[in-house]
Every structure is written in structure tokens, then in C-alpha cells.
Amino acid sequence: METQTLKAEVREGRGKGPARQLRMKGLIPAVFYGPGKKPANLAVSPLEVTKSIRGEFGRNQVLELQIPSGKELAVVRDLAVDPVTRDILHVDFYSVALDRPVRLRVPFIAKGRAIGVAAGGVLHIIAREIPVLGLPMNIPATIEVDISGLELHHSIKVRDLKMPAGVTVALPLDRPVV
């Protein structure tokens, strides 16, 4: 995974009024926080944020925030999105370090057609996202599982998932995912 660069500027004022004024300028309010970091109120371009998180890794993409005080590595922790226009209204950036494990949610994809479905069964995908713990650069873009061998009354559990080296699933090993 490569880092992407995102320019951010420090913003003054908090609340609804300053946030609306910022959006009228074509920027959105953001906040940067994390372990050992003092929270910083930022302003970023919604187009740059959208471009950054539309890649293969989505919100788990490691971003290099360029702020006046220096460069910081971060991932998108939370997005506030307008329910009608789908415009991004606010972004939370969480500080990461390349040598410190981070907990992220990775999309889970079940591929294939299960034998049990062909026999008349119903497939239940229990998890759409899997919480994982690992170094930011080792986190996979997706977790894919081939379900074509899954028969009636069988399941795929967390222990059956193949994870990259140094990445662990933050769920009990006997929890079913499909």
C-alpha cells in the first residue's frame, strides 16, 4: 500500500456557522486526532478526500496529511455524509504510525456459489466488514473467501480466514462469518 497526500489547513472557529462558511468556500471541516496527538481542527477539500478514499483500500487508505505544522500519517476514521446529496460534510482523521498496530474494518467478500445453495439452502453472510488489527501498511484491501465448497448446515468461521502476516482478526476464532 502506498500513502496518498492530502493538503489540509488549520481552521479557526467551531460550530455550525463557521462550518457553513467553510463549505461555502468549497472546503469541509475535519479533525485530526490520535494517541499522543493534540486534536487539530482542519479544513480539507471534499474532492481530494473523495479521490483519496475511492481507491482500492477505501477508508483504510493511509493518507499523508500536509498541515502547516508538518506531515502526519492518518486514516479516515469517520465520515459525515449528507443523506440526500451524498456530499461529504465532515471528516475525522485518525493518526497512525507505521510501527504501531491499528484496528480497522476491512470489507468481507464471499466469492463463488455454495453447494448448499444449489441444494436448496440459503446463504447467510453474517459479516460485511471484519475488524482487523495490524500495522497500517499490512492491512489488506479486502478479505475474500471462496464459498463454493460450502455445504448445507456448514459455516466458515473466523479461524478459516487467511490473513496476511502480522494481521489478526479482532473477533473470537469460533465466530461464523458465512
N, C-alpha and C positions, 0 to 999 in steps of 0.2 A: 504494500500500500504506500502510495506517495502522499505527501501533505499538499494541500492546496492553500494558496494565500488569499486572505480576505482582509481588506482595509477597513479599519474602524477608527472612529474618532470619539473622544470623550465628550459626553453631553452634560449640559447643566440643566437643572430643574427636573422634578419628578412629578408624576401625576398625569391626569387626563389632558389638561390644557397644553403643557409642553409636548406631550406625546402627539397630540393632533397637529401642532405646529410643525413638529419634526416630520410627520407623514406628509404634510403639505409641501415640504421641501424635497420629497422623494426619498426620504430615509425612514428607517424604523428604529424604535428604541430596542436596546439589547442590554443584557447584563452579563458580566464575566465574573465567575467565582470558582472556588475550589479549595482543596486543602492547603493551608498556609498562605492563601491569597486573600487580599482585601477585596471585597466586591467592588467592581467598577461599572459605572453606568456608561454605556456606549451607544453610538449611533452607527448603523450599517446600511448598506444598500440592499433592499429586498431582492433585487435582481441578482446580485452577487451571491447572496445566501441561497437563493433558489438554484442557481447554477452549481453551487458547491455541493448541495445535497441531492441533486438529481443523478449523480453518478452511481456507480456500482455499489458503493458502500452506504449510500443514503445518509442518514443522520449520524452514522458511525464513522464517517469520513473525518480523519484527523486534519484540522484546519490550523494554519499558522496565522493568528490574528496579528496584524500590524497596527499597534496602538502607539500613541506618542511616547509612552514610557518604555517601549521596546517591543520585542516579538514574544508572543505566548502561544503555546500549543493548546488546542481545545477541541472538543466535540460538541455537537448540538445536543443539549440535554432536554430542552423543551421548546416547542413552537406554539404560539397562539395564532390561530388562523381564523379569518372571517368566515362564518358558516355559509354565507351566500356567495360572495365573490371569490373565495378561496385565497384571498390576499394574505400574506404573512403580516401579522400585526406586531409581534414581539418575539424575540429570540433569547433563550438562555444558553450561554456558552459555559461549559464545564472544563476547568483546567485539567490537562493530562500531562504526564511526564513519560518519556519513552522507557524509563526504567521502573515505573510504578504500575502495578496491575490496576485495571479499571473494570467496572461492571457495566456491561452494555447489553441491549436487547437486539438479537440478531434474527432476521426473518427466517422462518422454517418453511421448507418446500417439500411436499411429498410428490415424488415422480412415479409414473407408471400406473398400471391398473391392477388392483389387487385380485388374486384368485378368488378370494371370498366374495368380492363384489360380483364377479362373473357368476358365482354360485347362488346369487340372490341376497347376499348380505349388504349391509350399509356401512360405508366407511365414515368413521368419526375422526376428524383431525382435531385433536384437543388443544394443541398449541399452534398459534400462528407466528409467535415470536418466542425465542428461547433466551433466557438470561444467561450470559456467559461472563467469566472472569478471566482476564489475561492481559498481557501487555498490549497497548493500543495498536501496534503495528502487526500483531499476530492474530487479531480478531478477524474471522472470516466475513466475507460479504453476505453469505447466506449459508444455511445448514440444509443440505439436501439429503433425502433418504429415498431409496428405491423401495417402493411398497409392492412391487409385482409378485413377490413370493408370499405375501400376507394372506393367510387362510382365514376361514370363519373362526370367530372366537379367539383370535390371536391378536397380539398387540406389539408395537415397537415401543420400547422403554428408553429412558434417558441413557442407560448403560449401553444400549445398542448404537448410539450415535457416535460417529467417527469425528473426532475433533483434532485440529492442528496441535502440534507440540506446544506445550505451555498454556493451553486454553482449556478451562474446565467449565462444565455446565453447573450453574448455581441452582440446581434442583436435586431432590433426592433421586438416587440411581434407579429405584423401582417405580418411579412415576411414569405412567404411559403418556406418549405424545401422539400416537396414532392408534 
